[in-house]
């Protein structure tokens, strides 16, 4: 069985790490596995990884994509190179991970796979495979009827032209090129599966869920922390809330909900509670004194240590297809509270987490105050979480998908 993964990144970012974890696990289990990815980095020296683009081709495709509002066109050279690798390697299953971005012409690739009757497993990490190009539809329902007249064109990265209906239609037309038994979809959470089942573009194809995997050798419970509290000046008698996000901006347009963290901090100003914010990028100025902004952690070990030393992890996004901080925090033995955002509450350990309606700040505050004073068996939390979220569980989930797919 030869498996070929295609992803827009490798070893970096959430889907890049997932792709690499799966690839290395498959190789370790002695499966014949390869990966095709656009850009070279320190991880692409791994065995079986093909690189098909460069930054100049990527910039060119990005310019055309944003200027003409055509999401998944262009990138002809890169996609031709992908097809050349597929012709050479002749995989039994092509596993499409996250293939949006600037280096893959989705329609051209799908047309080749369908024409050559190659079994294709397509993982939905986001919602763009059944929308007009946005990764997260949030409350918009236009994906159910064809998109167009997009109310949030910025989410598609188009500068001014609305190509969302065209994108929606062309994706659906591309799927219909496949014999029904040759294209399967997987989703990363039960919530996303429920959405996919309601999509008119995906209604003819099989769907299932394989949740994202966590590196549980890193994200695990250890009784002794690495001294983050001391480094940050948080006394042992004070409580520590942790907020982990890609972007922290305390304005209303930010889908990650940074403004709710600031509002919470203001309400907690007379409590012995600190909020630590770990973000890849964001705004650190003019924050309440009880928010400690640490920026991006240098290593995954640093991030895991923050989870372990926190009393609770906060989730304030308006919509998430999975919610990696949920899985990582629970694997470190720390409970999670937050707003309902779709994916997070569908993948969480129910007995060690609680989610309230999005934007209900009173319920959110009450929830935090209730959970922060509860005693918890952190090792028990971590043990249950590891059995659910480990990358080994994810790998076995995909191997089972491949085997079932090939047996049909």
C-alpha positions as CSV (number, residue, x, y, z in Angstrom):
1,X,0.0,0.0,0.0
2,X,1.6,3.3,-1.1
3,X,0.2,6.5,0.4
4,X,0.8,10.0,-0.9
5,X,-0.1,13.0,1.2
6,X,-0.4,16.4,-0.4
7,X,-0.4,19.4,1.9
8,X,0.3,23.1,1.5
9,X,2.9,23.0,4.3
10,X,5.1,20.4,5.9
11,X,6.3,20.2,9.5
12,X,5.2,23.8,10.2
13,X,1.8,25.1,11.3
14,X,-1.0,22.9,12.5
15,X,-1.7,20.9,9.3
16,X,2.0,20.8,8.5
17,X,2.8,19.1,11.8
18,X,-0.1,16.7,11.4
19,X,1.1,15.8,7.9
20,X,4.7,15.2,9.1
21,X,3.5,13.2,12.2
22,X,1.4,11.0,10.0
23,X,4.2,10.5,7.4
24,X,6.9,9.6,9.9
25,X,4.5,7.2,11.7
26,X,3.6,5.5,8.4
27,X,7.3,5.1,7.6
28,X,8.0,3.7,11.1
29,X,5.3,1.1,10.5
30,X,7.0,0.3,7.2
31,X,4.3,1.6,4.9
32,X,5.4,3.0,1.6
33,X,4.7,6.7,2.1
34,X,5.5,9.9,0.3
35,X,4.5,13.6,0.8
36,X,4.2,16.4,-1.8
37,X,4.5,19.9,-0.5
38,X,5.2,23.3,-2.1
39,X,8.0,24.9,-0.2
40,X,11.3,23.8,1.1
41,X,12.1,24.0,4.9
42,X,14.2,22.3,7.5
43,X,11.8,19.3,7.6
44,X,11.6,18.6,3.9
45,X,14.8,16.6,4.0
46,X,12.7,13.8,5.5
47,X,12.6,10.6,3.5
48,X,10.0,10.6,0.7
49,X,9.2,14.3,0.7
50,X,8.9,16.1,-2.7
51,X,9.1,19.9,-3.0
52,X,7.4,21.4,-6.0
53,X,7.5,25.2,-5.7
54,X,9.4,28.2,-4.5
55,X,8.6,31.5,-3.0
56,X,8.6,33.4,-6.3
57,X,6.0,31.0,-7.8
58,X,4.0,31.3,-4.6
59,X,4.1,35.1,-4.7
60,X,3.0,35.1,-8.3
61,X,0.0,32.8,-7.6
62,X,-0.9,34.8,-4.5
63,X,-1.0,38.0,-6.6
64,X,-3.2,36.5,-9.3
65,X,-5.5,34.9,-6.7
66,X,-6.1,38.0,-4.7
67,X,-6.3,40.3,-7.7
68,X,-8.8,38.3,-9.7
69,X,-10.8,36.8,-6.8
70,X,-10.2,33.3,-8.2
71,X,-9.4,31.2,-5.1
72,X,-8.0,27.9,-6.3
73,X,-6.9,28.6,-9.9
74,X,-3.4,29.5,-11.1
75,X,-0.4,27.6,-9.8
76,X,-0.2,25.7,-13.1
77,X,3.6,25.0,-12.9
78,X,3.4,23.8,-9.3
79,X,0.4,21.5,-10.0
80,X,2.0,20.1,-13.1
81,X,5.0,19.2,-11.0
82,X,2.6,17.5,-8.4
83,X,1.0,15.5,-11.3
84,X,4.5,14.5,-12.5
85,X,5.4,13.1,-9.1
86,X,2.0,11.2,-9.0
87,X,2.7,9.7,-12.4
88,X,6.1,8.6,-11.3
89,X,5.2,7.2,-7.8
90,X,1.7,5.7,-8.7
91,X,0.3,5.8,-5.2
92,X,-2.7,3.5,-4.2
93,X,-4.3,6.4,-2.2
94,X,-3.7,10.1,-2.5
95,X,-4.5,11.8,0.8
96,X,-5.3,15.5,0.3
97,X,-4.7,17.4,3.6
98,X,-5.0,21.2,3.4
99,X,-4.5,22.1,-0.3
100,X,-5.6,25.7,-0.3
101,X,-3.0,28.5,-0.5
102,X,-1.0,29.7,-3.4
103,X,0.7,26.6,-4.8
104,X,-2.0,24.1,-5.9
105,X,-4.6,24.5,-8.6
106,X,-7.3,22.4,-6.9
107,X,-9.4,21.9,-10.0
108,X,-6.5,20.8,-12.1
109,X,-5.4,18.3,-9.4
110,X,-8.8,16.9,-8.8
111,X,-9.4,16.5,-12.5
112,X,-6.2,14.5,-12.9
113,X,-7.1,12.3,-9.9
114,X,-10.6,11.7,-11.1
115,X,-9.6,11.0,-14.8
116,X,-6.9,8.5,-13.6
117,X,-9.3,6.8,-11.1
118,X,-6.9,7.3,-8.2
119,X,-8.5,6.7,-4.8
120,X,-8.6,10.0,-3.1
121,X,-9.1,10.7,0.6
122,X,-9.7,14.4,1.3
123,X,-9.4,15.6,4.9
124,X,-11.4,18.7,5.8
125,X,-9.3,20.8,8.3
126,X,-11.4,23.8,7.4
127,X,-14.6,24.6,5.6
128,X,-13.2,25.9,2.3
129,X,-13.8,22.5,0.4
130,X,-17.6,23.2,0.5
131,X,-17.7,27.0,0.6
132,X,-16.8,29.7,-1.8
133,X,-13.3,29.9,-0.5
134,X,-13.5,30.9,3.2
135,X,-12.0,28.6,5.7
136,X,-14.6,29.2,8.3
137,X,-18.1,30.2,7.5
138,X,-19.0,31.1,11.1
139,X,-22.7,32.2,11.0
140,X,-22.9,32.6,7.2
141,X,-25.2,30.1,5.5
142,X,-24.5,30.9,1.9
143,X,-22.5,27.8,1.4
144,X,-25.7,25.8,1.6
145,X,-27.1,27.5,-1.6
146,X,-24.1,28.5,-3.7
147,X,-22.3,31.4,-2.1
148,X,-21.9,34.7,-4.1
149,X,-22.4,38.3,-2.9
150,X,-20.0,37.4,-0.1
151,X,-20.6,39.4,3.1
152,X,-17.0,38.8,4.2
153,X,-14.9,38.9,1.1
154,X,-11.8,39.5,3.2
155,X,-12.0,35.9,4.4
156,X,-11.4,34.6,0.9
157,X,-8.3,36.9,0.5
158,X,-9.7,38.6,-2.6
159,X,-8.9,42.3,-2.7
160,X,-12.1,43.4,-4.5
161,X,-13.6,40.8,-6.9
162,X,-16.2,38.4,-5.6
163,X,-15.5,35.0,-7.1
164,X,-17.2,33.0,-4.3
165,X,-20.0,31.5,-6.4
166,X,-17.7,30.5,-9.1
167,X,-15.3,28.8,-6.6
168,X,-18.3,27.0,-4.9
169,X,-19.6,25.8,-8.3
170,X,-16.1,24.7,-9.6
171,X,-15.3,22.7,-6.5
172,X,-18.6,20.9,-6.8
173,X,-18.1,20.2,-10.5
174,X,-14.6,18.8,-9.7
175,X,-16.0,16.4,-7.1
176,X,-18.6,15.2,-9.6
177,X,-15.8,14.0,-12.0
178,X,-15.1,11.2,-9.5
179,X,-16.8,7.8,-9.4
180,X,-18.5,7.9,-6.0
181,X,-16.4,5.1,-4.6
182,X,-13.1,6.8,-5.5
183,X,-13.5,10.0,-3.4
184,X,-14.0,9.9,0.4
185,X,-14.0,12.8,2.8
186,X,-12.7,12.8,6.4
187,X,-13.2,15.6,8.9
188,X,-11.2,16.5,12.0
189,X,-14.2,16.8,14.4
190,X,-17.7,15.5,14.8
191,X,-19.0,19.1,14.4
192,X,-17.3,19.5,11.1
193,X,-18.7,16.1,10.0
194,X,-22.2,17.3,10.7
195,X,-21.5,20.4,8.6
196,X,-20.1,18.4,5.8
197,X,-23.2,16.1,5.7
198,X,-25.3,19.2,5.1
199,X,-23.2,20.4,2.2
200,X,-24.9,20.0,-1.2
201,X,-21.4,19.7,-2.8
202,X,-20.4,16.6,-0.6
203,X,-23.8,14.9,-0.4
204,X,-22.9,12.0,-2.8
205,X,-19.7,10.9,-1.0
206,X,-18.8,8.9,2.0
207,X,-17.6,10.9,5.1
208,X,-16.1,10.0,8.4
209,X,-14.1,11.6,11.2
210,X,-10.4,11.2,12.2
211,X,-9.4,13.7,14.9
212,X,-6.1,15.5,14.9
213,X,-3.3,14.0,16.8
214,X,-1.2,15.5,19.6
215,X,2.4,14.8,20.4
216,X,1.7,13.2,23.8
217,X,5.4,12.7,24.6
218,X,5.5,16.5,24.8
219,X,1.9,17.4,25.8
220,X,1.7,15.3,29.0
221,X,1.2,15.8,32.7
222,X,4.2,16.2,35.0
223,X,3.9,17.1,38.6
224,X,6.8,19.5,38.6
225,X,6.5,22.4,36.2
226,X,9.3,24.4,34.5
227,X,8.9,27.5,36.7
228,X,6.7,29.5,34.3
229,X,4.8,31.0,37.3
230,X,8.1,32.2,38.9
231,X,9.4,33.6,35.6
232,X,6.2,35.5,35.1
233,X,5.9,36.7,38.7
234,X,2.7,34.8,39.6
235,X,2.7,33.8,43.3
236,X,1.7,30.2,44.1
237,X,-1.5,31.5,45.9
238,X,-2.7,33.2,42.7
239,X,-4.7,31.4,40.0
240,X,-3.4,31.3,36.5
241,X,-5.7,31.2,33.4
242,X,-4.1,30.4,30.0
243,X,-5.2,31.6,26.6
244,X,-3.4,30.1,23.6
245,X,-4.2,31.4,20.2
246,X,-2.7,32.1,16.7
247,X,-3.6,35.8,16.8
248,X,-4.5,38.0,19.8
249,X,-6.2,41.2,18.8
250,X,-8.8,42.7,21.2
251,X,-11.1,44.2,18.6
252,X,-14.5,43.0,17.5
253,X,-13.5,41.7,14.1
254,X,-11.0,39.2,15.5
255,X,-12.6,35.7,15.3
256,X,-10.4,34.4,18.1
257,X,-12.2,36.5,20.6
258,X,-9.4,38.5,22.1
259,X,-11.8,41.2,23.2
260,X,-13.5,38.7,25.6
261,X,-10.1,37.9,27.3
262,X,-9.6,41.7,27.9
263,X,-13.2,42.0,29.2
264,X,-12.7,39.0,31.5
265,X,-9.4,40.5,32.8
266,X,-11.3,43.7,33.7
267,X,-13.9,41.8,35.6
268,X,-11.2,39.9,37.5
269,X,-9.2,43.0,38.4
270,X,-9.9,42.6,42.1
271,X,-9.2,38.8,42.2
272,X,-6.0,37.0,42.7
273,X,-6.0,35.7,39.1
274,X,-3.7,36.3,36.2
275,X,-4.4,35.6,32.5
276,X,-1.4,34.5,30.5
277,X,-1.7,35.0,26.7
278,X,0.5,32.9,24.4
279,X,0.0,34.0,20.8
280,X,1.9,33.7,17.5
281,X,1.3,37.4,16.9
282,X,-0.9,40.1,18.2
283,X,-1.2,43.3,20.2
284,X,0.5,43.5,23.6
285,X,0.0,47.2,24.3
286,X,-2.6,48.8,26.7
287,X,-3.7,45.5,28.2
288,X,-5.0,45.3,31.8
289,X,-2.4,44.7,34.4
290,X,-3.6,41.2,35.1
291,X,-2.9,40.0,31.5
292,X,0.6,38.7,30.9
293,X,1.4,38.6,27.2
294,X,4.2,36.1,26.5
295,X,3.9,36.1,22.7
296,X,4.9,33.0,20.8
297,X,6.5,30.2,22.8
298,X,9.9,29.2,21.5
299,X,9.3,25.5,21.7
300,X,6.4,23.0,22.0
301,X,7.9,22.0,25.4
302,X,7.5,25.6,26.6
303,X,3.9,25.6,25.5
304,X,3.2,22.3,27.3
305,X,4.8,23.7,30.4
306,X,2.4,26.7,30.3
307,X,-0.6,24.3,30.0
308,X,0.6,22.2,33.0
309,X,1.1,25.2,35.3
310,X,-2.3,26.8,34.4
311,X,-5.4,26.2,36.4
312,X,-7.7,26.5,33.4
313,X,-7.3,27.0,29.7
314,X,-9.7,29.5,28.0
315,X,-11.4,29.2,24.6
316,X,-13.0,32.3,23.2
317,X,-13.2,31.7,19.4
318,X,-16.4,32.3,17.5
319,X,-15.8,29.2,15.4
320,X,-13.2,26.4,15.2
321,X,-13.2,23.2,13.2
322,X,-11.1,21.4,15.8
323,X,-9.5,23.4,18.7
324,X,-6.0,22.2,19.2
325,X,-5.6,24.0,22.5
326,X,-8.4,21.9,23.9
327,X,-6.6,18.7,23.1
328,X,-3.2,19.9,24.2
329,X,-4.4,21.3,27.5
330,X,-6.3,18.2,28.4
331,X,-3.3,16.0,27.6
332,X,-1.4,18.2,30.0
333,X,-4.0,17.6,32.7
334,X,-5.6,21.0,32.7
335,X,-9.4,21.5,32.3
336,X,-10.9,23.8,29.6
337,X,-13.7,26.3,29.7
338,X,-14.9,28.5,26.9
339,X,-17.5,29.5,24.4
340,X,-19.2,27.0,22.2
341,X,-17.4,27.3,18.8
342,X,-18.4,24.1,17.0
343,X,-15.3,21.9,17.0
344,X,-13.9,22.4,20.5
345,X,-17.0,21.2,22.4
346,X,-17.4,18.3,20.0
347,X,-13.9,16.9,20.7
348,X,-13.5,17.8,24.4
349,X,-13.6,15.5,27.4
350,X,-17.0,16.4,28.6
351,X,-16.3,15.7,32.3
352,X,-13.3,18.0,32.3
353,X,-14.5,20.9,30.2
354,X,-17.5,23.2,29.9
355,X,-18.6,25.5,27.2
356,X,-21.3,28.3,27.3
357,X,-23.0,30.1,24.5
358,X,-20.8,32.3,22.4
359,X,-20.6,35.9,23.7
360,X,-22.4,35.2,27.0
361,X,-19.8,36.8,29.2
362,X,-21.8,36.4,32.4
363,X,-22.1,32.7,31.9
364,X,-18.4,32.5,30.9
365,X,-17.3,34.4,34.1
366,X,-19.5,32.2,36.3
367,X,-18.1,29.1,34.6
368,X,-14.5,30.1,35.2
369,X,-15.2,31.0,38.9
370,X,-16.8,27.6,39.4
371,X,-14.1,25.5,37.7
372,X,-11.1,27.4,39.0
373,X,-11.8,26.3,42.6
374,X,-12.6,22.7,41.8
375,X,-10.1,20.0,42.8
376,X,-8.9,17.9,39.8
377,X,-7.0,14.7,39.3
378,X,-4.6,16.1,36.6
379,X,-3.1,12.7,35.9
380,X,-6.5,11.2,35.3
381,X,-7.3,14.0,32.9
382,X,-4.1,13.5,31.0
383,X,-4.5,9.8,30.8
384,X,-7.9,10.0,29.3
385,X,-6.9,12.7,26.9
386,X,-3.8,10.9,25.7
387,X,-5.9,7.8,24.9
388,X,-8.2,10.0,22.7
389,X,-5.9,12.6,21.1
390,X,-2.5,11.0,20.6
391,X,-0.9,11.0,17.2
392,X,-0.7,7.2,17.4
393,X,-4.6,7.1,17.6
394,X,-4.7,9.5,14.6
395,X,-2.3,7.4,12.6
396,X,-4.3,4.2,13.2
397,X,-7.5,6.1,12.3
398,X,-6.1,7.0,8.9
399,X,-4.6,3.6,8.3
400,X,-8.0,2.1,8.9
401,X,-9.5,4.6,6.5
402,X,-6.9,3.6,3.8
403,X,-7.5,-0.1,4.3
404,X,-11.3,0.2,4.1
405,X,-11.0,2.5,1.1
406,X,-8.7,0.1,-0.8
407,X,-11.0,-2.9,0.0
408,X,-14.0,-1.3,-1.6
